[in-house]
Every structure is written in structure tokens, then in C-alpha cells.
Amino acid sequence: MGTLFGIDGELLERQYRNHLSGYLKWDQLPHAEEWILFEKNIGAYVGIDEVCLSRGELYTILINKEKRGTAGSIIAIIKGTDVKTVTSILLKLSRRRRFQVREITLDMAPNMEQTARICFPAARRVTDRFHVQKLAYEAVQDMRVKARWEALDEESVQIAYAKACGKTYHAPVFENGDSRKQLLARSIYLLYKKESLWTESQRVRAGILFREYPDIKKAYYLSMRLGLIYHQCRHKDVALTRLARWYDEVDKSGFLAFGRVARSIYGHQNELCKIERRQKCCCGLFISELNENRLSCERKTKCDITLHRFYI
């Protein structure tokens, strides 16, 4: 911007921070490095999660889900994830406000559950579908990464053998032009997407991948079926029945990664099945929007400047 208008960009930034933004007169400035709190933003449906805002430092964030990411969404941002630290700040909210919360969405971390139980005792706790689906996606990616390392090792052996024989190694390619290691590397995104959303090139690549690696195909459809339980089930009993069938499919598959996912979900299935379709804006999606400001925050000496941006 400074280059475009022929002005000193750093000077403009300082002038905005010190005079135009109201940063120096901000009532939460003295403690903004550690926590900020906006009690008036609290609502009946809230979400709590952790986010990395500055130089790898984790912050706990509490949002109003009914605001759907618009102005007034942030209720609190607190440095750290320790239960004692987070609860000491959230308990600064008035008791009346805290008991207005009817539902709190969180991930499967025990510290989040303990914080929700202490600070919002009247609210029912719901495990965020974003984190559940993420576990299944990561299990599929673990299988893909393992297969890629095996392909890299195999190619290294072939290259060494060709070199010992005085020959030039040429990696075999599939019908779409990918070598085996390229196929596995370039399949990362299509395994996150529904089959109906694949492009034509992704559809061709997926066909080759699933032909060469049937276990990855089976794992992909296991992860998609887990997501369908949330999309299609409106009642808890139906969801629990379909989850039981999904557990059986995981047991029959023999995939260790999915076995861990199933055990994690089983321990929280009552909270998982409380989710309501009208609450589609999960805390995880709001966190992804905040992460777009991370690079800006990391260029600052003090993170409270970026937290002030969220305020205004």
C-alpha cells in the first residue's frame, strides 16, 4: 500500500494503530496479551476450541455460534489451554450469563470438557462434528502416507539397482501420467472430498489409486459413511444404531488407525449424537477463518494488536 500511494507503509501502520484504531484507549489493553473477554456477546449456543494465533502459542477461544462468524462472535480469547487458567477467566463472566448457555460445542479433549463443566454447568455438552470427521480423515491420510513411504523406498532401491547396472532408471507411470509416488502424493485432496465433488482428473486418479490400493479405498468409504451419519440422522436412536454398524465395519476392516478412531468416538458417542442440524456453524470452521490472520499476527511484536483487530 505504501508503494502504491508513495507513502511510508510502516509509518501509516503506526499511525493507524496509535491514533485511528483506538488501540491505545482500548479498555482491555492492559491484559490483552493474556486474555480478552466480551460478556455482552454470550448467547444460548456457544463453542469452545483452541487456536494457534502467534508464534505457535495456543489460545482458548469461546464464540457465540448463533452469530455465525459475524461481528459479536467472540466471547473470550485466553492464552493457553490449562483448565485452571481458562476457568479463572471464564468465571469472570456473571453467573446469570453463564447459566443462560444452553449448549456448548467442544472437541474431545478432556481439558475442554472439564472447562465446560465448571464454567457452564447448565449447558449440555456436544462434541463438535468437525473434530470427529477430522479424526476419520486423518486415519485415511495415515494410510496414504504409509503407502507413499513404501513407494519411495521401493523407488530408491530400483534407482540404486539401475545405477549399479550402469543404466538410467525410468519410473513406470499409470495411464494418467502419474508415477506411483506421484499418485499417492497428489491424492491428498481428493481423499478429503466427497466422491460427488471430484473433478474429472480427480475421478481418474481416484480410480487408479483405489485399484492399486484397495485398503485405501475401503478406508475412504469408511470415513465418508461416518460423515453421512451426521448429515442424514435427525434422531439420536437412529444415529446410535448407525454408529454401531459403523463400529462393526471398522472391526471387520482390521485397520488399526480406524480402530483408534472408533474407540475415541465410542467414548463420546452420547455427546456426539446430541448435535442438532440447525446448528451448522461449528467452532472449528470459525477457527479456520481466524487462522487467516495468523501470518499478520506473527509479524507483530505483540499479539494483542491482532486481538484488537478481532475486537473492532
HELIX and SHEET records of a PDB file:
HELIX    1   1 GLY A    2  PHE A    5  1                                   4    
HELIX    2   2 GLY A    9  GLN A   15  1                                   7    
HELIX    3   3 TYR A   16  LEU A   20  3                                   5    
HELIX    4   4 TYR A   23  LYS A   25  5                                   3    
HELIX    5   5 LEU A   29  HIS A   31  5                                   3    
HELIX    6   6 GLU A   39  ASN A   41  5                                   3    
HELIX    7   7 LYS A   65  LYS A   67  5                                   3    
HELIX    8   8 VAL A   83  LEU A   90  1                                   8    
HELIX    9   9 ARG A   95  ARG A   98  1                                   4    
HELIX   10  10 PRO A  110  CYS A  119  1                                  10    
HELIX   11  11 ARG A  129  ALA A  164  1                                  36    
HELIX   12  12 ARG A  180  ARG A  186  1                                   7    
HELIX   13  13 LEU A  190  TYR A  192  5                                   3    
HELIX   14  14 GLU A  195  LEU A  197  5                                   3    
HELIX   15  15 GLU A  200  GLU A  212  1                                  13    
HELIX   16  16 PRO A  214  GLN A  232  1                                  19    
HELIX   17  17 LYS A  236  SER A  253  1                                  18    
HELIX   18  18 LEU A  256  TYR A  266  1                                  11    
HELIX   19  19 GLN A  269  LEU A  272  1                                   4    
HELIX   20  20 CYS A  283  LEU A  290  1                                   8    
HELIX   21  21 ASN A  291  ASN A  293  5                                   3    
HELIX   22  22 ARG A  294  GLU A  298  1                                   5    
HELIX   23  23 ASP A  304  TYR A  311  1                                   8    
SHEET    1   A 6 TRP A  35  LEU A  37  0                                        
SHEET    2   A 6 ILE A  74  LYS A  79 -1                                        
SHEET    3   A 6 GLU A  57  ASN A  64 -1                                        
SHEET    4   A 6 TYR A  45  SER A  54 -1                                        
SHEET    5   A 6 GLU A 103  LEU A 106  1                                        
SHEET    6   A 6 ARG A 124  THR A 127  1                                        
END                                                                             
